Amino acid sequence: MNIKFRLAVMNFLEFAVWGAYLTCMSNYLGKAGMGAEVPWFYAIQGIVSIFMPTLMGIVADKYMQPQRVLGLCHLLAGAFMLSCWWMGMNNPTPDKAMFITLYTLSVAFYMPTIALANTTAFSILTRNGMDTVKDFPPIRVLGTVGFIATMWFVNCAVWDGGSFLFTLGENAHKFQYTHMQFFVSGLLSFVLFAYCFTLPACPLVKKEGKTSLIESFGLNAFKLFKTKKMALFFIFSALLGMCLQVTNGYAGPFITSFKGSTDPAVASSFAANNATLLTSISQMSEALCILMIPFCLKKFGIKGVMLMSMFAWVFRFGFFGVGNPAMPGVIFFILSCIVYGVAFDFFNVSGGIFVDQECEPSIKASAQGLFMMMTNGVGATIGTLAAGAIINHFCSWQGDYLLGEWQTCWFIFAGFALVVGICFALVFHPEKSKK
């Protein structure tokens, strides 16, 4: 079977696992009595990303082939995610401490798989004589397709009274509002666990001569901070990473909150009742933008591409601030989703390619883990907690809806992205990329 097709299937499943709950989990948590803890559920992904991707990267660099580490991580992530589903199925308001513990263990083993999937793909492509800059983006785009597929599935799927159906209408038993989203995620993790062990081998790179203690533990990836270019790249990666989980955590509750509007046209609008489906436009935009990355990296370089991402975040937040689910306000929601492709991909995917090109083979997995740590770890944790504090100050859960001064929140987030973009333009001056 074609190597690129097999890697595309791996990426499809990798992000399908995440798409099942990432953008709609907040709606379930609010109904399950854990609305106040929403910032922590997204911050947990960042906290575990501070150390787990790096640790798993060390294992994949030094002790076990990355595709096997990837599979084993999904086995454990899936088992703990299914445990969350089981708790939700047996209690509409599950024990908070136990639920959070199981969720934490699941994401602790899932988050490293994003970097491990990149490492596996880069290794297999390189071993087969392919160009990662040219051949990886079309493979990665299937990951976005997988994310969209499960978003659509949980948006429309209903399990009610022992019957299963699909609907676009209002229904409180849609997976996007219930514990069933965790079942979908856990099941797909098990599928990917099995699939990983069918992938081609990614032999470890053995270093000749003596190995220092630092190298033995894979910590030599941190030597990248000695280079000004890479140090600034990782610092701004963390700052931009502060934006990553804001809309994943709050776009769904924000759009769904309009169902509590006193205006019948707004409350009954398609967008308000299908928040997960609407926000999937963001991932459709991702799919298109990934394919633009090789051209943009060649034309504008890593600085230009990251600047596009930073200013796209300004518009991502700003359009949410001025829109609403009814016409014509819903057009701004759609525009916000369209610019998300540039905001996310031009940073995450291009950054992964940049790190791969700048690192020596023996630390590639560790370096990808370091990039993941700075973005989805340090940056996302600080950003999610800060965003949660802002939203909890201006908004509050009233029944099933998170209501309040949403516009103020979105404009604060847009202002932060604008400041980061201006600072990056002024201080980051990389050398020309190696061909």
N, C-alpha and C positions, 0 to 999 in steps of 0.2 A: 504494500500500500504506500502511496506517495507520502514522503516524510512531512511535507508542509501541511498536508491534509490531517495527518495524525496529530501534529502539534496544534492545528486549529481546533480539533475536537477537544484536546486537553484544555485549551484556553476557554472554549465554550463552557465546559463543565466548571472550570475554576471560578468563573465569574457568575455563572448561574447559581452556584451555591450562595453567593453573597447577595445577589439581586432578589432572592426570595424574601428577605426580611429587612435589608438595610434601609430602604426608603419608606417602609410602612410600619416598622416596629413600634414607632412612637404612638400610633393610633391604638395598638393593642395594649401597650403599657399604661396609657391613660385610662382605659376601661378596666384594666386589671388592678387598679389602685397603686400603680407605680409611676404616675405622671411626673411627680416631683423628682424622680430619679432618672428621667430621660437623659439629662446631660451626662450623667455618670455611665449610662449604658454605651454612649458613643465615646466618652472619654476612656472607658476601659479598653476599647480597641486601640487607642493611642498609647495607653500605659503599657500594654503588653507588647506593643510594637517598638518600645524603647529598647527592649532586650531580647525578645523572642526571635525576631528575624536575624539578628546578629548571631545568636547562639545556634540557630538551625543552619545559618550560613557557614559557621565554623564546622559543624558536623558534615555539611555537604562538600566543603573544601578539603577536609582532612580525613574523614573516617568512613563516609558512606556516600554512594553515588546520589546526586541531587534528585533524580526522578524517584528513587526509593524513599528518600526522606520526605519528598512531597506526598507520596502515597500514604505513608504512615501518619503524617500530620493530619491528613484528611480522615483517616480512620478514627483518630481520637476526637477530632473536631466534630465529626458527624455523630459519634456516640453521645457526646455531651449535649449537642444541639437537640437530639431526639429526647434526651432526658428533660430538657426544657419543655418540649412539646408534651411529654407525658404529664408533667406537673400542671401545665395549663389545661390539659384535657380533664384532669381529675378535680380541679378547683378553679373557679372563675377568678379568684383573688389568691393566687399561690403565695406561699411563704416567701417574702422578699429576699431574705438572706440566702436561702437555699437556691432560689431561682437565679439570683445574681451570681452566686458561686458557680453554678453549672454553666451559665452563659459566659462567664469570665474564662473558664477552662476551655470552652469551645473556641472562642475567638483567640485565645492564647495560642492554640495550635493552627487556627486558620490564617491569621495575619502573616506568619512567615511564608505561607504558600504562595503569596503574590510574588515575592522576590524569588522563591525557589522555582516557580513556573517560568519566570524570565531566564534564570540561570540555565534551566533545563533546555529551553528553546534555543538560547544563544549557543550552548554547547553542541547540541545536535546539529544545528545549522552550520556551525563552523566546521565540525567534523565531516560534514557532507559537502564542503567547498562552497557554501552559499554566503551571501552578503547580508549581515544582520540589519544594516540600515535599510536595504532595499526589500529584503524578504520577511523581516519580522513584523512590520506594521500590518500587512494583510492577514497574517496569522493572528495577531493580537486583536484585530477587529472582530474576530469570531467570539472573543471574550465578551465584548460589548453586546454582541447579538445574544449571547447566552444570558447576560444580565437582563436585557430587555425581555427575553422570552419568559423568564420566571416572574418579572414584574407584571407582565400582562396576565400570566397565569394566576397569580395570587390576587390580582385586581378583580378578575372575573369569576374565579372558582368559588363555589359555595358548597359547604357540607352542612345540611340542615335536616335534622330528624332522620338520619340514616340515608338520605338521598343526596346525590351529587349532581350539580348543574353549573352552567355558566350564565352570567347575566351582567349587563352594563347598568342596570337599574339600581335603585337603592335597596340594599339588603345588609342587615347588621351581621350576617353570618359569612360574609365574604372573607376569604383567607387574609386579606389585607388588614382586617380588623380583629383577627382571632389568632390563637396559638397554632393553627394549621400551617402558617408560614414557616414555622420552625421545623415542622415535619418535612416539608418540601426541601428545605435546606439540608437537613441531616441525611435524608435519603440520597440526594445528589452527591454529598460528600462520600458516601459509601461506594457509589458508582465510580467516582473518580479515583478512589483508593485502588479499586481493582484495575482500572484502566492504566494507571501509572506503571504497573508492573508488566505491561505489554510494550512499553516504550523502549527505543534503542538505548543501549548502555551509554553512560556519560562517565568514562573512566576518570579517576582522580588524577590530578597533576602532581607527580612526586618531585619534590625539590631535592637536588643533589647536594651532598655534603651535610654538615651539621645544621641542626635547626634550633634556634633559640627558644626559650620558654614563651616569649611573646608570640613568636610565629606558631608554636605548637597550639596555642589557644586561639589562633586566628585573629589576634588583636592588631596585627600589623596593618590591617585595613585602615586603622586610625592614623597611620602615617600620612594619609592623604591630606590631613589637616595642616601638614607642614607646608604645603603648596598654597600660596595665597589664592590662586584661582579656584582650587578645590575647596578651600576653607570658606571662601565667600559663597561658592555655589551651595554648599551644605547649609550654611547659615540662612541664606535666603530661601532654600528649600524648606527649612523649618518654619520660617515666617509665612511663606505661601501655604505651607501645610496647615496653618491655622484656619484656612478657609475651607479645607476639604470636606469636613463632616458637617458643616453648618446647615447646608441645604439638605443633605442626606437625613439629618436628624429632624429638621423643622419644616421643610417644604410641605411634607404630607400633612402634619397637623395644621399648618398655616392655611393651606388651600381647603382642607376639610372643615376648618373653623367657620367658613362662610355658610355652612349648612345651618349654623345658628343665627344667621342674619334675619332681621325682621322683614327684609325685602324678599317676597316669594320668588321673584325672578332669579335672584342670587342664590337663595337657599336650595332651589330645585335645579340649578344649572348642572349641565353635564360635568363640568370641571370639578365642582364642589363634591360631587358624588363619585368621581373617578380620579382622585388625586394621583394614585399610583400610575394609572394609565397616562394621565397628562404629563407627569414628570418623566415618563419613559421617552418622551421626545428628546430629553437631555442625552439619553444614551444613543438614540438614533443619530443625533448630531455628533456624538463621540465617534460612531462608526465611520462617518464620512471624514471627520477631522484626522483620524488616525492615518488614513490613506494619503493625507496631505503632508504628513510629517517629513518623509524623505525629501520632498521638494523644498519645504520650508527650512529644514536644517541646512540643506546645501545652499539655499539662497540667502538666508538671514543669519545662520549660525545659532548657537545655543542661546546667546544673549537676546537676539531678536525674537526667537521663539518663546523664551520665558517671559519677555516683556509683553508679548501678545497675550499670554496666559494671564498675567497679573492684571492687565487692564480689562480683560474679558470678565474677570471676577467682579470688577467694579460694576459692569453692566448686568452681570448675573444677579447681584443683590439689588441694584437700583431698579431694574425692571419689576422685580417682585414688590418693591416698595410703592410703585405707582399703579400696579394692576389690580384686577379683581376678576372673579370667575365669569361674570356676565359680559356680553358684548357692550362696548368695544374693549373693555379692560382686560379681557382674557388674552387679547393679542400681545399684551406686555408679558403675560405669563409664558406664552409661546416663544417670544423673543428671548426671554430669560433662559428657557430650555435650549434654544438654538446656540446661544453663545457659550453654554456650558461645555460643549464639545471642545472649543478652543481653550477654555479655562482649565479643564481637567487634563486633556490629552497632551496639549502642547507643553505641559509641565511634567506629568507623570511618565508618559511613554518616552518623550524626548530625553527626559532626565535619566531614565534607565539606560537608554542607548548611549548617552554621553558618558555615564559612569563606566559602562562596559568598554568603551573605546579608550578611556583614560587609564585603565587599570591593567596591571600585569596578570597573566592567566592564573597564577597561584592564589590570588585574592579576589577573584571576580565575584564569587558567591558572597564572600564576606563584605565586599564593597556594596553589592546590591542590598544586603541586609542593613548596612550603615545608612544608605540612602533612604531605605524604608523606615529606619529608626528616626531619622531626622524629620521626615515628612509625616508619615502616618503615626509616628511615635511622639516625639517631643512637640512638634508643631500641632498635630491634630489634638493632642491631649490639652494643651494650653488653650487652643482656639475653641474647642468644644466646651470646656468649663467656663471660659470667658463669655462665650455666646449664650450658654445656658443661664449664667448669672444675669446677663442683660435681658434676655427674654423673660426670665422669672420675675424680674423687676417691673417690666412693662406689661406683662401678660400673666394670666392665671387660668388654671383648669376650672371650667364651669360646666359640670356634668361631663359629657363626652367631648367637649370642645375646649381648645386653648384659645381664649379670647383676650384682646387687649390692644395696645398701641403697636401693632406690627410694623407700620410704616417707619416709625422711629428706629426700630431695631434694624431693619434692612438698610436704612441710610447710614447707620453707624458702621455696619459691616462693609458697606461700599466705601466709606471714607477710609477705613483701615487699609483695604486693598489698594486704594489710590496712593496712599503714603508709601506703602511697601514698593509699589511699582516705580515711583519717582526716585526713591533711594537706590533701588537696584540699578536704574539707568545711570545714576551718577557714580556709583562706586565699583560696579562689576565690569572689568575690561579683560576678558579672556584672550589668550593667544589664539591664533588661527588654528582651527581643529586640524588634527592630522588626517590625511586622506587614507 
